[in-house]
Amino acid sequence: MERIWIYQASRPLNEREEEMVWNKLAQFTAQWKAHGVPLAATVEIRYHLFIILSVDQSHAMPSGCSIDTSVRLLKELEQELRISLFDRMQIAYRAEDDIRVVSRTQFEQLIADGKITADTIVFNNLASNKDELAKQWEVPFKQSWHAKVFA
């Protein structure tokens, strides 16, 4: 089973930023270890907004210390790029051909205004494995945890 972590940027990364982030994280995942054991890890960036780290746990399990190491690197990237990667109050959704990121308050207002509907695609960054990423990451609002929170 592949364990994943999804980090949503507070704004889209430009080409240069995305290349820099990918290079740093690819270099990191190539040497990432848990208790001295190499992790079978990869990095992916989707839609210039979502950084997805994954570890194939059939090779070795990530430890708390190894996860902390990845978080430290992501926090360094936050500072370097002046973005947020850990703000869980930022919600991403699809609007036509665009992905928008708004605050929880703005999201609530969009629902009240009817601009977020039952069929609006939202991003479930709580997905924790590849199967959930494939099936439960981009989902209609009505099928998401968002619908329960913002009911």
N, C-alpha and C positions, 0 to 999 in steps of 0.2 A: 504494500500500500504506500502510495506517495503522499507524504504530508506536505501541505502547502501553507504559505503565509502570504496574504495579499495586503499590500501597502498602497493606499490611494493617495496620489499627490493632490495638493490643494489647487493646482493649476496644471495644464498640459505642459509637458517638457518640450522644448524645441529640439531640433535635430542634434545640435551640438551637445546639449545637456543629456539627451537620451543616450547618445553614444558614450559619453563620459560615464554615466551611471551604469550602463550595461558593461562597459569594460572593467570598471572597478568591481562590480558584483560578480562578473564572470571570473575575474582573477581571484576574488575571495572564495567563491564556491569551489574553484579548482583545488584550493588548499584547505577548505573547511574541514575540521575534525571534531570528533566528540571523544574525549578521553584518549586522545592519540590515534584514534581510528578514523581514517578518511571517510567522509560522508559522500554518497553519490548524489550530488546536488547540482541544480541548474537554476538559472535566472531567466526570466522572460519579462518583457515590457509590452503591455497591450494598450492600444489606443493612446499612446503617449501619456498615459495617466496612471496606470496600474503596474506596480512592480510585484512580480510573483516569484517567490523563492520556493523551490521544492526540493525535498529529500526523499530518495527511494529508501524506505525503512527496511526493505528486505536485505540491504547490504549492512547498514548500521543505523542505530537509532540516534537522533539528535539528543543531546543532553541539555539541561538548563543552562550550563555554562556556554555551550556552543550556540544556543539560541541568543543568549545575552551578547555574544560576540557579534552576531549578525545585527542585532538591534543597535549596538554601538556604532557600527559602520553606517547604518541607515540614518542615525541621528547626526553623524558627521555630514552625510550628504544633505540632510535638511539644512544644516547651517551653511554649507557651501553654496547651495542653490537658492537659499531663502524661500523654502517651501515647507509645508507640513506634510508628513507622511503618517502621523499617528493621531490625527484629530478625528475621532469617531463621530463627531457631531457634524461632519461634512458628508453630505449625501450626494451620490452620483446617480444620474438618470439620463435616459435618452430623450432628446427633443428633436424630432425629425431626423436629420442625418448627423446630429451633433450629440456629444455627451457633455452634460453640464454638471458642475459641482456647486452645491449651494449649502448654506447653513441649515440646521434643523428648523429654525424659525422661518426661513425663506421657504423651505420645503412644505411646512405646514400651511403657509399662506398660498402656495401654488395649489395645494389640495383644496383649500377653501375656495379658491378662484376657479376651480374646475380645470386647471391647466395640467394637473397630474390626475390621470384617470385610472380606472381599474386595469386598463391595458398598457399603461405607461411602463416601459422597461426600466427596472431599477437594478442596482448592482448589490449583490449579497456578499460583501467582503468577509463574512464569517465562514465562508466555505473553507474547509480545512483539509480536503484531499482532492486528488485529480478528478474523481467521479463527481463530487459535488461541484467542482469548478465547471465541468462539462454540462451538468444538468441543472444546477441550482444557483449559478452565479448571476447570469443575466435572466431575470424572470419578470413576468408582469407583476405590477404592484399588488394586485389582488392575491397573488400566490406567495408573497414575500413576508418576511418578518415585519417589514415597514407597515404593512396593512394592519397588523395587530397593534403596533405602537402608535400609529397615527389614526386609529379608528375613531 
